[in-house]
Amino acid sequence: MPKVDISKINVKDVNDTDSAYLVMDAYRQDPDAFEKRCKDEDVDSKEVLKQALDLAANDPNASVKTVIKYDSERLNKYDTNILAWTNYYNDRLGGDLDPNLVKAIMYRESKMRNISQRNKKGQIVENGGRGLMQVEDNPKGVRKTLLNLGVKMNDMFNIDQNISAGIAVLYYRYGIFKYGHETKEYKLWQHIRDNIDNACISHGNLDINWLYAVAAYNGNRESINGEPRYVWGTRQILSLMLKGNFSDEKGKSTTVWK
């Protein structure tokens, strides 16, 4: 990800997509430094970020202009944030991530609730998932990967930091499967490619590497209905993204689209 000089970012005149993405560069790189920059310029950092997100969500060059509405307003609350951060990463990384995939992942991971991952006893899982995208709170794992990618989080439950981090992790894993064939991760995740290929999950025109990335994002090998949970979870997410249907562990199907 590009590194910017936050002290030179114009936070007073955010009026087009380019200036919006520069603001998002600064926020993604260091939320605290972005806050200081806004304070030095005597502007409200929340308002500056909101203005940038609104512009990014309406990027005229984005391949997908809207996200599909789900059947309650609570589930659509973060549509602007999803569109904005997906468009931002697509612009910066030259990719084609569909914001509807991000929304489906968010639904599957947290049902759009800003929560901590809990075990079957209701206890918060140490180093487990946090927030809307259930980004792992592991300083030696995902948190370290994010820092290496130029994504700093000072609050796991901050809406924009969490969505940005989740998309960054998804893009990182997509890159491993598409381009990083000589990496340790690619060889380590051979089982993901094999199991997803064998499952023959319907994915329309979606690049198969996004399926692998979704499976790696979930990563849970626990068996459910005779297959790794990450295969089952990927099938859930793709069904929701493409058809609007979401099936639970007992096979009960719910139509989530509005």
NORQUI-V647747 format. One record per backbone hydrogen bond with DSSP energy under -0.5 kcal/mol. NH is the residue of the N-H (numbers start at 1). CO is the residue of the C=O. If there is no record, write none. Layout:
# NORQUI-V647747
NH:CO
NH:CO
This chain:
# NORQUI-V647747
6:4
8:5
9:6
11:9
15:13
20:16
21:17
22:18
23:19
24:20
25:21
26:22
27:23
28:24
29:25
30:26
34:30
35:31
36:32
37:33
38:34
39:35
40:36
41:37
42:39
43:38
45:43
48:44
49:45
50:46
51:47
52:48
53:49
54:50
55:51
56:52
57:53
58:54
58:55
59:56
62:59
65:63
71:256
75:72
76:72
76:73
77:74
79:76
82:78
83:79
84:80
85:81
86:82
87:83
88:84
89:85
90:86
91:87
92:88
93:89
94:90
95:90
101:98
102:98
103:99
104:100
105:101
106:102
107:103
108:104
109:105
110:106
111:106
111:107
112:106
113:110
115:113
117:129
119:123
122:119
125:117
128:125
130:135
131:115
134:131
135:130
137:128
138:136
139:137
141:138
143:138
144:138
145:141
146:142
147:143
148:144
149:145
150:147
151:146
152:28
152:150
158:155
162:158
163:159
164:160
165:161
166:162
167:163
168:164
169:165
170:166
171:167
172:168
173:169
174:170
175:171
176:172
177:173
178:174
179:175
180:175
180:176
181:179
183:180
187:183
188:184
189:185
190:187
192:189
193:189
194:190
195:191
196:192
197:193
198:194
199:195
200:196
200:197
201:196
206:203
210:207
211:207
212:208
213:209
214:210
215:211
216:212
217:213
218:214
219:215
221:219
224:227
227:224
229:222
230:220
231:228
232:228
233:229
234:230
235:231
236:232
237:233
238:234
239:235
240:236
241:237
242:238
243:239
244:239
244:240
245:239
246:254
248:252
251:248
254:246
256:244
256:254
257:244
258:69
